[in-house]
Amino acid sequence: MTLRSDGFPARTLATALALVWTAAIGVIAASDRTAPPPAGLLAGRVAAAAATHAAAPPPATDPAQASNFVGEETCATCHEAEGKSVRATLHGKAQNVHTPAGKTAGQSCETCHGPGQKHVDSGKKEDIRRFNVLSARDANATCLTCHSKGPHADWQGSMHDARNVSCVSCHSVHAAKSEKFQLKTATATETCATCHKPEAMKTRKFGHMPLREGKMECTSCHSPHGSNNVRMLKVGNTINEACASCHAEKRGPFLWEHAAGRENCASCHDPHGSNNDRMLVAKAPMLCQRCHVSSRHPATIYDGTQLASASSRVVGRACVNCHAQIHGSNHPAGAQFLR
């Protein structure tokens, strides 16, 4: 044993100092267990990180686990075919987080069908939102949670809405035949024809818009989701404004205007189709004599002396053989629409 000059054992002193140091460290640790260790010590930084991780609250629970939502992976365990078909649609892209739409939309099966936990637990189809049994108003309300702007902004109060047409009457989410609009048919015209059969039959007549040739669709003129006019026209507030969006040369204004054309293009033309030239509602001169029915030529507006038959001067002829500028004329001598 080594003795110091004062006679106290050196080993005893070292042991005492060690005990005091250990006790001091214990007091510091007990007073502040989360205090960071001295900077520059790698071991201390690792220990501090571990202490912080242990003291931090657990991460937020996934919403699909914290509520009645089960997530689309659960849906796919039974509805694999539906999931496969919907991935190729616009809604599928909104579900795919790897697409621009999916990164912002974040859609899933339960976005439309509602929470699926009750359905998963019971296995009953009545415990999930099914659009084939929903009323038109309830089904549309679901769609409008996302589709309430742009071309759909006028849906509420539109003619289709007032007649209880449902979004799923025209559109199919899982098995769409039209990629562009997710329609139940290949084209918008075919979809419209499922309800508007008289108009669809007119497109088969001799004089028709080029719908069946694929150069136009019903939606070229009409807005199926609603507009600010009674005919659900896409352009303008009147039939004439809609027609003039393509037929600008007939719009005028003219120095000499034809009253029938100025009032309504449909006075003479049937936009859906006709068996007459230029899609006229009747053949000339009978069409002209609907207004110009006096007993003489030139015929004036109806004066109470309607003819039983066409005037001998125009039988077998068309008024437009002479009155070529029937939509209106800017010629100084164009009062009779001759040029």
C-alpha positions as semicolon CSV with decimal commas, in nm:
position;residue;x (nm);y (nm);z (nm)
1;M;0,000;0,000;0,000
2;T;0,130;0,344;-0,097
3;L;0,109;0,615;0,170
4;R;0,099;0,986;0,105
5;S;0,321;1,218;0,305
6;D;0,031;1,285;0,544
7;G;-0,017;0,912;0,597
8;F;-0,356;0,882;0,405
9;P;-0,373;0,583;0,160
10;A;-0,362;0,701;-0,207
11;R;-0,599;0,423;-0,327
12;T;-0,863;0,528;-0,075
13;L;-0,845;0,887;-0,196
14;A;-0,887;0,786;-0,563
15;T;-1,185;0,571;-0,477
16;A;-1,350;0,854;-0,289
17;L;-1,299;1,098;-0,577
18;A;-1,452;0,848;-0,822
19;L;-1,759;0,806;-0,604
20;V;-1,804;1,182;-0,577
21;W;-1,775;1,222;-0,960
22;T;-2,028;0,945;-1,022
23;A;-2,273;1,098;-0,779
24;A;-2,240;1,439;-0,943
25;I;-2,306;1,294;-1,289
26;G;-2,613;1,116;-1,153
27;V;-2,753;1,437;-1,005
28;I;-2,706;1,626;-1,336
29;A;-2,868;1,347;-1,536
30;A;-3,160;1,329;-1,297
31;S;-3,219;1,705;-1,312
32;D;-3,216;1,728;-1,693
33;R;-3,228;1,401;-1,882
34;T;-3,286;1,573;-2,218
35;A;-2,998;1,820;-2,187
36;P;-2,765;1,788;-2,487
37;P;-2,416;1,655;-2,426
38;P;-2,107;1,869;-2,481
39;A;-2,067;1,973;-2,843
40;G;-1,813;1,793;-3,052
41;L;-1,858;1,454;-2,894
42;L;-1,991;1,206;-3,152
43;A;-2,102;0,965;-2,887
44;G;-2,282;1,241;-2,706
45;R;-2,468;1,350;-3,021
46;V;-2,582;0,996;-3,089
47;A;-2,701;0,963;-2,732
48;A;-2,883;1,297;-2,752
49;A;-3,058;1,197;-3,075
50;A;-3,168;0,872;-2,917
51;A;-3,297;1,054;-2,612
52;T;-3,489;1,307;-2,825
53;H;-3,647;1,028;-3,035
54;A;-3,751;0,844;-2,721
55;A;-3,898;1,156;-2,564
56;A;-4,085;1,277;-2,880
57;P;-4,453;1,185;-2,925
58;P;-4,527;0,901;-3,169
59;P;-4,594;1,004;-3,533
60;A;-4,950;1,088;-3,635
61;T;-5,154;0,779;-3,705
62;D;-5,251;0,722;-4,071
63;P;-5,602;0,862;-4,134
64;A;-5,713;0,533;-4,290
65;Q;-5,636;0,360;-3,960
66;A;-5,762;0,635;-3,729
67;S;-6,112;0,654;-3,883
68;N;-6,363;0,442;-4,070
69;F;-6,159;0,461;-4,391
70;V;-5,980;0,141;-4,483
71;G;-5,774;0,249;-4,786
72;E;-5,790;0,139;-5,150
73;E;-5,558;-0,158;-5,092
74;T;-5,828;-0,312;-4,874
75;C;-6,091;-0,246;-5,142
76;A;-5,873;-0,416;-5,402
77;T;-5,867;-0,744;-5,210
78;C;-6,225;-0,806;-5,326
79;H;-6,276;-0,555;-5,606
80;E;-5,964;-0,626;-5,808
81;A;-6,139;-0,607;-6,147
82;E;-6,296;-0,270;-6,070
83;G;-5,964;-0,138;-5,944
84;K;-5,784;-0,252;-6,257
85;S;-6,034;-0,085;-6,491
86;V;-6,047;0,243;-6,301
87;R;-5,668;0,285;-6,308
88;A;-5,684;0,355;-6,683
89;T;-5,938;0,637;-6,642
90;L;-5,905;1,002;-6,543
91;H;-6,016;0,911;-6,192
92;G;-5,745;0,649;-6,183
93;K;-5,485;0,912;-6,263
94;A;-5,621;1,122;-5,979
95;Q;-5,559;0,824;-5,749
96;N;-5,206;0,761;-5,871
97;V;-4,957;0,958;-5,663
98;H;-4,701;0,923;-5,943
99;T;-4,905;1,144;-6,178
100;P;-4,942;1,525;-6,155
101;A;-5,315;1,487;-6,096
102;G;-5,264;1,230;-5,823
103;K;-5,011;1,441;-5,636
104;T;-5,266;1,719;-5,593
105;A;-5,599;1,536;-5,591
106;G;-5,516;1,241;-5,366
107;Q;-5,834;1,052;-5,455
108;S;-5,924;0,698;-5,354
109;C;-6,218;0,458;-5,375
110;E;-6,363;0,599;-5,055
111;T;-6,360;0,953;-5,190
112;C;-6,674;0,857;-5,383
113;H;-6,802;0,548;-5,202
114;G;-6,756;0,681;-4,850
115;P;-6,589;0,513;-4,548
116;G;-6,555;0,141;-4,604
117;Q;-6,497;0,001;-4,255
118;K;-6,860;-0,096;-4,194
119;H;-6,879;-0,261;-4,536
120;V;-6,557;-0,454;-4,471
121;D;-6,680;-0,574;-4,134
122;S;-7,026;-0,683;-4,250
123;G;-6,961;-0,775;-4,612
124;K;-7,301;-0,628;-4,701
125;K;-7,333;-0,412;-5,011
126;E;-7,589;-0,198;-4,829
127;D;-7,311;-0,069;-4,604
128;I;-7,129;0,122;-4,878
129;R;-7,236;0,408;-5,102
130;R;-7,359;0,260;-5,432
131;F;-7,442;0,497;-5,714
132;N;-7,680;0,260;-5,892
133;V;-7,926;0,290;-5,603
134;L;-7,866;0,652;-5,500
135;S;-8,111;0,921;-5,601
136;A;-7,992;1,155;-5,874
137;R;-7,959;1,439;-5,625
138;D;-7,746;1,237;-5,380
139;A;-7,527;1,092;-5,655
140;N;-7,472;1,434;-5,809
141;A;-7,390;1,586;-5,470
142;T;-7,101;1,341;-5,440
143;C;-6,968;1,430;-5,785
144;L;-7,005;1,802;-5,718
145;T;-6,766;1,784;-5,424
146;C;-6,490;1,781;-5,687
147;H;-6,663;1,881;-6,013
148;S;-6,824;2,211;-5,919
149;K;-6,620;2,456;-6,125
150;G;-6,544;2,524;-6,489
151;P;-6,793;2,358;-6,728
152;H;-6,984;2,212;-6,432
153;A;-7,047;2,545;-6,259
154;D;-7,396;2,581;-6,414
155;W;-7,515;2,229;-6,333
156;Q;-7,737;2,315;-6,039
157;G;-8,061;2,454;-6,178
158;S;-7,989;2,338;-6,533
159;M;-8,247;2,153;-6,743
160;H;-8,077;1,820;-6,680
161;D;-8,060;1,884;-6,306
162;A;-8,426;1,988;-6,296
163;R;-8,522;1,663;-6,469
164;N;-8,328;1,447;-6,220
165;V;-8,058;1,340;-6,461
166;S;-7,769;1,185;-6,272
167;C;-7,401;1,220;-6,353
168;V;-7,383;0,841;-6,377
169;S;-7,660;0,846;-6,638
170;C;-7,393;0,953;-6,886
171;H;-7,060;0,886;-6,717
172;S;-6,903;0,562;-6,598
173;V;-6,622;0,567;-6,345
174;H;-6,516;0,203;-6,366
175;A;-6,589;0,096;-6,723
176;A;-6,588;0,408;-6,939
177;K;-6,586;0,362;-7,317
178;S;-6,471;0,719;-7,378
179;E;-6,135;0,805;-7,227
180;K;-6,181;1,180;-7,265
181;F;-6,502;1,223;-7,068
182;Q;-6,545;0,875;-6,914
183;L;-6,874;0,829;-7,098
184;K;-7,077;0,511;-7,113
185;T;-7,061;0,526;-7,493
186;A;-6,779;0,590;-7,738
187;T;-6,890;0,944;-7,827
188;A;-7,090;1,224;-7,670
189;T;-7,342;1,206;-7,955
190;E;-7,419;0,841;-7,878
191;T;-7,463;0,927;-7,511
192;C;-7,709;1,208;-7,591
193;A;-7,901;0,976;-7,824
194;T;-7,989;0,741;-7,538
195;C;-8,244;1,001;-7,421
196;H;-8,286;1,245;-7,709
197;K;-8,409;0,993;-7,965
198;P;-8,618;1,230;-8,186
199;E;-8,320;1,459;-8,234
200;A;-8,094;1,161;-8,292
201;M;-8,324;1,033;-8,567
202;K;-8,311;1,372;-8,742
203;T;-7,934;1,341;-8,775
204;R;-8,001;1,045;-9,008
205;K;-8,193;1,259;-9,255
206;F;-8,064;1,387;-9,587
207;G;-7,972;1,733;-9,463
208;H;-7,781;1,703;-9,138
209;M;-7,493;1,835;-8,937
210;P;-7,179;1,622;-8,984
211;L;-7,231;1,433;-8,660
212;R;-7,235;1,084;-8,802
213;E;-6,923;1,167;-9,001
214;G;-6,748;1,246;-8,673
215;K;-6,679;1,612;-8,755
216;M;-6,917;1,743;-8,488
217;E;-7,084;1,625;-8,170
218;C;-7,391;1,738;-7,982
219;T;-7,154;1,909;-7,741
220;S;-7,027;2,127;-8,025
221;C;-7,341;2,335;-7,977
222;H;-7,481;2,227;-7,639
223;S;-7,335;2,226;-7,290
224;P;-7,478;1,916;-7,118
225;H;-7,378;2,042;-6,773
226;G;-7,586;2,357;-6,803
227;S;-7,567;2,708;-6,939
228;N;-7,737;3,043;-6,896
229;N;-8,000;2,981;-7,167
230;V;-8,295;2,748;-7,207
231;R;-8,146;2,544;-7,490
232;M;-7,827;2,466;-7,296
233;L;-7,630;2,625;-7,577
234;K;-7,255;2,642;-7,536
235;V;-7,209;2,979;-7,708
236;G;-7,416;3,293;-7,658
237;N;-7,760;3,343;-7,511
238;T;-7,969;3,290;-7,826
239;I;-7,990;3,039;-8,110
240;N;-7,866;3,301;-8,354
241;E;-7,554;3,369;-8,148
242;A;-7,480;2,998;-8,135
243;C;-7,525;2,958;-8,512
244;A;-7,316;3,268;-8,587
245;S;-7,022;3,123;-8,395
246;C;-6,964;2,910;-8,707
247;H;-7,175;3,083;-8,974
248;A;-7,036;3,433;-8,918
249;E;-7,108;3,542;-9,276
250;K;-7,482;3,509;-9,206
251;R;-7,472;3,716;-8,890
252;G;-7,483;4,070;-9,025
253;P;-7,571;4,337;-8,943
254;F;-7,704;4,403;-9,291
255;L;-7,836;4,717;-9,452
256;W;-8,138;4,512;-9,558
257;E;-8,223;4,243;-9,304
258;H;-8,458;3,948;-9,339
259;A;-8,690;3,956;-9,038
260;A;-8,716;3,577;-9,014
261;G;-8,341;3,533;-8,997
262;R;-8,291;3,821;-8,759
263;E;-8,549;3,675;-8,522
264;N;-8,441;3,311;-8,516
265;C;-8,236;3,092;-8,751
266;A;-8,461;2,802;-8,652
267;S;-8,756;2,976;-8,819
268;C;-8,626;2,833;-9,147
269;H;-8,362;2,575;-9,051
270;D;-8,376;2,264;-8,835
271;P;-8,031;2,233;-8,676
272;H;-8,077;1,865;-8,598
273;G;-8,156;1,756;-8,952
274;S;-8,405;1,770;-9,236
275;N;-8,485;1,596;-9,562
276;N;-8,473;1,931;-9,738
277;D;-8,181;2,115;-9,888
278;R;-7,985;2,336;-9,647
279;M;-8,165;2,172;-9,356
280;L;-8,478;2,379;-9,423
281;V;-8,789;2,294;-9,222
282;A;-8,990;2,286;-9,548
283;K;-8,921;2,313;-9,918
284;A;-8,929;2,644;-10,094
285;P;-9,163;2,802;-10,190
286;M;-9,385;2,649;-9,922
287;L;-9,142;2,758;-9,654
288;C;-9,148;3,117;-9,777
289;Q;-9,526;3,114;-9,801
290;R;-9,554;3,044;-9,432
291;C;-9,503;3,418;-9,398
292;H;-9,546;3,555;-9,750
293;V;-9,899;3,428;-9,813
294;S;-10,082;3,710;-9,988
295;S;-10,273;3,647;-10,312
296;R;-10,030;3,833;-10,532
297;H;-9,666;3,842;-10,627
298;P;-9,456;3,987;-10,492
299;A;-9,610;3,830;-10,186
300;T;-9,617;4,037;-9,871
301;I;-9,650;3,937;-9,509
302;Y;-9,978;3,762;-9,424
303;D;-10,276;3,991;-9,478
304;G;-10,565;3,749;-9,430
305;T;-10,589;3,629;-9,791
306;Q;-10,395;3,305;-9,764
307;L;-10,376;3,104;-10,087
308;A;-10,512;2,752;-10,108
309;S;-10,214;2,665;-10,326
310;A;-9,887;2,822;-10,425
311;S;-9,887;3,111;-10,670
312;S;-9,859;3,008;-11,033
313;R;-9,551;3,225;-11,063
314;V;-9,357;3,019;-10,815
315;V;-9,498;2,667;-10,860
316;G;-9,210;2,431;-10,926
317;R;-8,958;2,702;-10,851
318;A;-8,769;2,818;-10,546
319;C;-8,793;3,174;-10,422
320;V;-8,418;3,176;-10,364
321;N;-8,362;3,139;-10,739
322;C;-8,414;3,514;-10,744
323;H;-8,392;3,617;-10,380
324;A;-8,043;3,477;-10,344
325;Q;-7,934;3,696;-10,051
326;I;-8,211;3,571;-9,828
327;H;-8,013;3,619;-9,505
328;G;-7,968;3,989;-9,577
329;S;-7,803;4,227;-9,818
330;N;-7,577;4,532;-9,804
331;H;-7,637;4,619;-10,170
332;P;-7,802;4,959;-10,232
333;A;-8,070;4,779;-10,435
334;G;-8,094;4,485;-10,197
335;A;-8,433;4,554;-10,043
336;Q;-8,575;4,244;-10,214
337;F;-8,263;4,038;-10,137
338;L;-8,204;3,994;-10,508
339;R;-7,834;4,074;-10,474
